[in-house]
Amino acid sequence: MTTANNIKGQNINNDLITALYCRLSVEDIKDDKNNKRRNIDESNSISNQKQILLDYAKKHGYTNTMFFVDDGISGTSFDRSDFNRMQRMVEEGKIGTIIVKDYCAIIGLNQKDLENQGILA
């Protein structure tokens, strides 16, 4: 789990929004025989990410949460509607904390990319 605060060591300010960012890349979607988007890897599914992030936020005292979801969009592009909306809200001072399941949601790398770069074994 990754949490980024505007100011390190700052106490939680629940007046500011805690952004819970979820992304599922098209590369993570497993197509069935009819090429329909029904079978999604459950460990990375949007609904699973939302639950993990919400549980983490509650456990750590973040109460003013808002989901930002980019479903079926590659992380290799920053042309993501909810990512851009979240970024604007940070710049406007409305978001104090961003929580993501892992950095890959933001930077667009998958486990194979990380292994190829020697980051994961």
C-alpha positions in Angstrom: 0.0 0.0 0.0 1.3 3.4 -0.9 0.3 6.6 0.8 1.5 10.1 -0.1 0.9 13.1 2.0 1.4 16.7 1.0 3.6 17.3 4.0 5.6 14.5 5.5 4.8 13.9 9.2 1.7 16.0 9.0 -1.3 14.8 11.1 -4.3 13.6 9.1 -6.5 16.5 8.1 -9.9 15.0 7.4 -11.1 18.4 6.1 -9.0 17.6 3.0 -10.0 14.7 0.7 -8.1 11.4 0.8 -7.9 10.3 -2.8 -8.2 6.5 -3.3 -6.8 5.9 -6.8 -7.6 2.7 -8.8 -6.5 1.7 -12.2 -6.9 -1.5 -14.2 -5.0 -1.6 -17.5 -6.3 -3.2 -20.6 -3.3 -5.5 -20.4 -4.7 -6.8 -17.1 -8.0 -7.8 -18.6 -8.4 -11.5 -19.6 -10.9 -11.9 -22.5 -13.2 -14.8 -22.7 -14.1 -16.8 -25.9 -16.6 -14.1 -27.0 -14.0 -11.4 -26.5 -16.1 -9.8 -23.8 -14.7 -8.1 -20.7 -16.1 -10.5 -18.1 -13.1 -12.3 -16.7 -10.9 -9.9 -14.8 -8.0 -11.0 -12.6 -9.7 -10.7 -9.2 -6.5 -9.6 -7.4 -6.3 -6.5 -9.6 -10.0 -5.9 -10.2 -11.4 -2.4 -9.6 -13.9 -3.6 -7.0 -11.1 -5.5 -5.2 -8.8 -2.4 -5.3 -11.6 -0.2 -4.0 -12.2 -2.5 -1.0 -8.5 -2.8 -0.2 -8.0 1.0 -0.3 -11.2 1.7 1.7 -10.2 -0.8 4.4 -6.7 0.7 4.6 -8.0 4.3 4.8 -10.5 3.4 7.6 -7.8 1.4 9.5 -5.5 4.4 9.4 -8.0 7.1 10.3 -8.7 8.6 6.9 -12.4 9.4 6.8 -13.0 12.0 4.0 -12.3 9.6 1.1 -13.0 9.9 -2.6 -12.4 7.3 -5.3 -10.7 8.1 -8.6 -10.9 5.2 -11.1 -9.4 4.7 -14.5 -10.7 1.4 -15.7 -9.2 -0.2 -18.8 -6.6 2.5 -19.3 -2.9 1.8 -19.7 -0.7 3.4 -17.1 1.9 4.2 -19.8 -0.1 7.3 -20.7 -1.0 10.1 -18.3 -4.1 10.8 -20.5 -6.4 9.3 -17.8 -9.5 11.3 -16.9 -9.7 10.5 -13.2 -5.9 10.7 -12.7 -6.0 14.2 -14.3 -9.0 15.2 -12.2 -7.2 14.0 -9.1 -4.1 16.0 -10.1 -6.1 19.2 -10.6 -7.7 18.7 -7.1 -4.3 18.3 -5.6 -3.1 21.5 -7.2 -6.3 23.3 -6.0 -5.4 22.2 -2.4 -8.5 19.9 -2.0 -6.6 16.6 -1.6 -4.3 16.0 1.3 -3.4 12.4 0.8 -3.4 9.9 -2.1 -3.5 6.2 -1.5 -2.9 3.6 -4.2 -2.7 -0.2 -4.0 0.8 -0.1 -5.6 2.9 2.3 -7.6 2.0 0.5 -10.8 -1.4 2.2 -10.7 0.4 5.5 -11.1 3.5 4.8 -13.2 2.1 2.2 -15.5 4.5 -0.7 -14.9 3.3 -4.3 -14.3 5.1 -7.0 -12.4 6.9 -8.3 -15.6 8.2 -4.7 -16.2 9.5 -4.5 -12.6 11.1 -8.0 -12.9 12.8 -7.0 -16.2 14.2 -3.9 -14.5 15.5 -6.0 -11.6 13.2 -4.4 -9.1 11.3 -7.6 -8.3 12.5 -11.2 -8.4 
